[in-house]
């Protein structure tokens, strides 16, 4: 099993790689298509994008061997952090009628309600499937004892 400090060091390394990749990609695109200077807000957007990507990756694709409890906790923490980074990016940099500052609060509330409902349904469905699997295992063991 991997220790928490090592797990976080892997996360920081992956975050820096994602930031570096996005920065190089943005530099190439800007060099090919623009003659303007690079604004500081672009680097903040790149960092927020890389942070959201890395958090979603650690929430959904677990490549490190950790305990079941740590895996569950990291799933929720990283998924919430990814949502925070996306919402922060929308709040700071999205323009237009779709992302009016007054629309952002109901948007966040809808995201929270939907995610809570999905997690609750996943939890209930997981319990039901575990119960069915245990019943089938009991039937299998009783059938094997005869």
MOJO-V987234 format. One record per helix or strand of 2 or more residues. SS is the DSSP state (h for helix, s for strand). FROM is the first residue (numbers start at 1). LEN is the number of residues. Records with the same first field share a line. If there is no record, write none. Layout:
SS = FROM-LEN ; FROM-LEN
This chain:
h = 4-30 ; 40-21 ; 68-26 ; 97-3 ; 101-45
